[in-house]
Amino acid sequence: MFAVGVNSSVKDFIEAIKRPDAIAAGYIGQFIAKPFFGFLFGTLAVNTFNLPTAVGAGIMLVSCVSGAQLSNYATFLTDPHMAPLSIVMTSLSTASAVFITPTLSYLLIGKKLPVDVVGMMSSIVQIVVAPIAAGLLLNRFLPRLCSAIQPFLPPLSVFVTALCVGSPLAINIKAVLSPYGLSIVFLLFAFHTTSFVAGYHLAGTWFRKSPDVKALQRTISFETGMQSSLLALALANRFFPDPLVGVPPAVSVCLLPQGPVCCFYIRIKHEPFCLFAFKCNFSDFHLKSSYGVLS
């Protein structure tokens, strides 16, 4: 998030807020399309795969939570100019999840879940607001320092993203290796993939005449397909007596690499002669760092 702040300006966030249609599309993907797929795959888990009802409830719970901050990193790596819009969408979905998540969980699972309002607001401030504000201030008052560190921020963002993904994967590896692990991995992989595709095509239909339609499709795809699985895991552990409810959220955390893998694929697809490339557009110049050039 600090890297996003350094490479953005207050004007970028103002322009993002001026796109209510894009924000609405992301919101529909997050809290309408994704819960629908969660209910679908949760039902399949019980009726088709003969998994315990608690596992189906866990899959539905994953679909009820807000977007993940990791989607902002993914957007920053693929379409840096869309990062402020992604942050606005994720922040709004996280803030409104205080009311939306308990409602959806009651409709899909039949259980009311209290959510820690103060904790969620504190999380937004610590993970999103504070580092972005620091980056914006640095960009405003120390532009030369920003110019010096900007070449290192894209690879540093990838490293931080890898840590964000690897840590929960290591912590929850037992859930992946559980007796129901393989079936749950398959169902959640299908759930996330369907959500990514739905968000992509939703934006493509909604903004088909927009000049930046492809960037919007990628941004809304990340917003729809990536959610705060750790929040779902915390809710499952706290409010459901059956520990199996927590297995799908734990597995979902381990599937977070789907988002970064998608953005890496997009970079490789756009740069066919490079194994890994980043494009960062700044106000006065264009910087390109490429790693691992293929022969």
C-alpha positions in Angstrom: 0.0 0.0 0.0 2.9 2.3 0.6 4.1 1.7 -3.0 0.6 2.6 -4.2 0.8 5.9 -2.3 4.2 6.8 -3.6 3.1 6.2 -7.2 -0.2 8.0 -6.8 -1.5 11.4 -5.9 -4.6 12.7 -4.1 -6.0 13.6 -7.5 -5.9 9.9 -8.5 -8.1 9.0 -5.6 -10.4 11.9 -6.3 -10.8 10.7 -9.9 -11.4 7.1 -8.6 -14.3 8.3 -6.4 -15.7 10.1 -9.4 -16.3 6.7 -11.0 -19.4 5.4 -9.1 -20.3 3.1 -12.0 -17.0 1.2 -11.6 -17.4 1.1 -7.8 -20.9 -0.2 -8.2 -19.8 -2.9 -10.6 -17.1 -4.0 -8.1 -19.7 -4.0 -5.3 -22.1 -6.1 -7.3 -19.3 -8.6 -8.0 -18.3 -8.7 -4.3 -21.7 -9.0 -2.7 -24.1 -10.4 -5.3 -22.2 -12.5 -7.8 -19.7 -14.0 -5.3 -22.3 -15.0 -2.7 -24.3 -16.7 -5.5 -21.3 -18.8 -6.5 -20.6 -19.5 -2.8 -24.1 -20.8 -2.3 -23.8 -22.8 -5.6 -20.5 -24.5 -4.7 -21.5 -25.0 -1.0 -24.6 -26.8 -2.1 -22.6 -28.9 -4.6 -20.2 -29.8 -1.7 -23.0 -31.3 0.3 -25.3 -32.8 -2.3 -22.9 -33.9 -5.0 -19.6 -34.5 -3.2 -21.3 -35.8 -0.1 -19.2 -33.6 2.2 -20.4 -32.7 5.7 -22.9 -29.8 5.9 -20.4 -27.9 7.9 -18.0 -27.9 4.9 -20.8 -26.4 2.7 -21.4 -23.8 5.3 -17.7 -22.9 5.4 -17.7 -22.4 1.6 -20.7 -20.1 1.8 -19.1 -18.2 4.7 -16.0 -17.5 2.5 -18.3 -15.9 -0.1 -19.9 -13.6 2.5 -16.9 -11.6 3.5 -15.4 -8.5 2.0 -12.7 -8.0 -0.6 -9.0 -8.7 0.3 -6.4 -6.0 0.4 -4.2 -8.4 -1.7 -6.5 -7.5 -4.7 -5.0 -4.0 -4.5 -1.5 -5.4 -4.8 -2.6 -7.4 -7.8 -4.1 -4.4 -9.5 -1.0 -2.3 -8.7 1.2 -4.9 -10.4 -1.0 -5.2 -13.6 -2.6 -1.7 -14.0 -0.9 0.8 -11.6 -3.2 3.6 -12.6 -6.2 1.5 -11.4 -4.8 0.9 -7.9 -6.6 3.9 -6.3 -9.9 2.7 -7.8 -9.2 -0.8 -6.4 -8.4 0.6 -3.0 -11.6 2.6 -2.9 -13.7 -0.5 -3.9 -12.0 -2.7 -1.3 -12.2 -0.1 1.5 -15.9 0.4 0.8 -16.6 -3.3 0.7 -14.7 -3.8 4.0 -16.5 -1.0 5.7 -19.9 -2.1 4.6 -19.1 -5.8 5.4 -19.9 -4.8 9.0 -23.6 -5.0 8.0 -23.5 -7.1 4.7 -21.5 -10.1 6.0 -23.9 -10.9 8.9 -26.9 -10.4 6.6 -25.5 -12.7 3.9 -24.4 -15.3 6.4 -27.9 -15.4 7.8 -29.5 -15.7 4.3 -27.1 -18.4 3.1 -26.3 -20.3 6.2 -29.1 -19.4 8.6 -26.8 -18.1 11.3 -26.4 -14.5 12.5 -22.8 -13.5 13.0 -21.7 -10.5 15.0 -18.8 -8.7 13.4 -16.1 -6.6 15.3 -16.8 -3.1 13.8 -13.9 -1.4 15.7 -11.6 -4.2 14.6 -12.5 -4.0 11.0 -12.2 -0.2 10.9 -8.8 -0.5 12.7 -7.7 -3.0 10.1 -8.6 -0.6 7.3 -6.6 2.2 8.9 -3.5 0.1 9.6 -3.4 -1.9 6.3 -4.7 0.7 3.8 -5.1 4.3 5.0 -1.8 4.8 7.0 0.7 3.4 4.4 -1.1 5.1 1.5 -1.1 8.4 3.4 2.6 8.0 4.1 3.3 7.4 0.5 1.2 10.4 -0.7 2.9 12.7 1.8 6.3 11.5 0.7 5.4 12.0 -3.0 4.2 15.5 -2.2 7.0 16.8 0.0 10.0 14.7 -1.0 9.6 14.0 -4.8 13.3 13.4 -5.3 13.4 10.6 -2.7 10.3 9.1 -4.4 12.1 9.1 -7.7 15.0 7.3 -6.2 13.0 4.5 -4.6 10.4 4.0 -7.3 12.4 1.5 -9.3 12.6 -0.8 -6.3 8.9 -0.7 -5.3 7.5 -3.2 -7.9 9.8 -6.1 -7.0 9.4 -5.2 -3.3 5.7 -5.4 -3.7 6.0 -8.8 -5.2 8.2 -9.9 -2.3 5.6 -8.6 0.2 2.8 -10.3 -1.7 4.7 -13.6 -1.5 5.0 -13.2 2.3 1.3 -12.4 2.6 0.5 -15.6 0.7 3.2 -17.9 2.1 2.5 -17.2 5.7 -1.1 -18.3 5.9 -0.3 -21.2 3.5 2.2 -22.5 6.0 -0.1 -21.9 9.0 -3.1 -23.7 7.4 -1.3 -26.5 5.6 -3.0 -29.1 7.9 -6.4 -28.0 6.5 -5.2 -28.6 3.0 -4.0 -32.1 4.0 -7.2 -33.0 5.9 -9.4 -36.0 4.8 -11.7 -33.6 2.9 -8.8 -31.4 1.7 -8.6 -32.4 -2.0 -12.4 -32.1 -2.6 -12.5 -28.7 -0.8 -9.4 -27.5 -2.7 -11.2 -28.4 -6.0 -14.4 -26.7 -5.0 -12.8 -23.6 -3.8 -10.5 -23.4 -6.8 -13.6 -23.6 -9.0 -15.4 -21.0 -6.8 -12.5 -18.5 -7.0 -12.0 -19.1 -10.7 -15.7 -18.7 -11.5 -15.7 -15.4 -9.5 -12.7 -14.1 -11.4 -14.3 -14.9 -14.7 -17.7 -13.5 -13.7 -16.1 -10.2 -12.5 -14.1 -10.0 -15.7 -17.1 -10.4 -18.0 -19.3 -8.3 -15.8 -17.0 -5.4 -16.3 -16.6 -6.2 -20.0 -20.3 -6.0 -20.5 -20.8 -2.9 -18.3 -17.9 -0.9 -19.7 -17.7 -2.3 -23.2 -17.5 1.3 -24.7 -15.0 2.6 -22.2 -11.5 3.2 -23.5 -9.9 1.5 -20.4 -12.3 -1.5 -20.5 -9.5 -4.1 -20.2 -7.9 -2.5 -17.2 -11.4 -2.2 -15.6 -12.0 -5.9 -16.3 -8.8 -6.9 -14.6 -9.5 -4.7 -11.6 -13.0 -5.8 -11.0 -12.0 -9.4 -11.7 -9.5 -9.2 -8.8 -12.1 -7.5 -6.6 -14.6 -10.2 -7.2 -12.3 -13.2 -7.0 -10.3 -12.3 -4.0 -11.8 -11.9 -0.5 -10.8 -11.7 3.1 -10.6 -15.4 3.8 -8.8 -14.7 7.1 -11.9 -12.9 8.3 -14.0 -15.9 7.3 -11.6 -18.1 9.1 -11.8 -16.0 12.3 -15.6 -15.9 12.1 -15.7 -19.7 11.6 -13.5 -20.4 14.6 -15.3 -18.0 16.9 -19.0 -18.6 16.1 -19.3 -22.1 14.8 -18.9 -25.1 17.2 -18.0 -27.5 14.3 -14.3 -27.1 13.4 -15.0 -28.3 9.9 -16.6 -24.9 9.1 -13.1 -23.4 9.4 -11.5 -25.8 6.8 -12.8 -24.0 3.7 -11.7 -20.5 4.8 -8.3 -22.0 5.7 -8.0 -23.6 2.3 -9.3 -20.4 0.6 -6.4 -18.5 2.3 -4.0 -21.0 0.7 -5.6 -20.3 -2.7 -4.8 -16.6 -2.5 -1.9 -17.1 -5.0 -4.5 -17.4 -7.7 -4.7 -13.6 -7.8 -0.9 -13.0 -8.1 -0.6 -15.8 -10.6 -3.3 -14.1 -12.7 -1.4 -10.8 -12.7 1.9 -12.5 -13.5 0.2 -14.2 -16.4 -1.1 -10.9 -17.6 2.3 -9.3 -17.5 3.9 -12.2 -19.4 1.1 -12.2 -21.9 1.6 -8.5 -22.5 5.4 -8.8 -22.6 6.0 -12.1 -24.6 9.8 -11.8 -24.6 10.1 -11.3 -20.8 9.6 -13.8 -18.1 8.7 -11.0 -15.7 8.0 -7.3 -16.4 6.6 -4.4 -14.6 5.3 -1.1 -16.1 4.9 1.8 -13.7 3.4 5.0 -15.2 4.4 8.1 -13.4 3.4 11.7 -14.1 6.6 12.9 -15.9 8.2 9.7 -17.1 7.7 6.0 -17.9 9.8 3.5 -16.0 10.1 -0.1 -17.0 11.9 -2.8 -15.1 12.3 -6.2 -16.6 13.6 -9.4 -15.0 14.6 -12.8 -16.4 14.7 -11.9 -20.1 14.2 -15.1 -22.2 16.7 -15.8 -24.9 
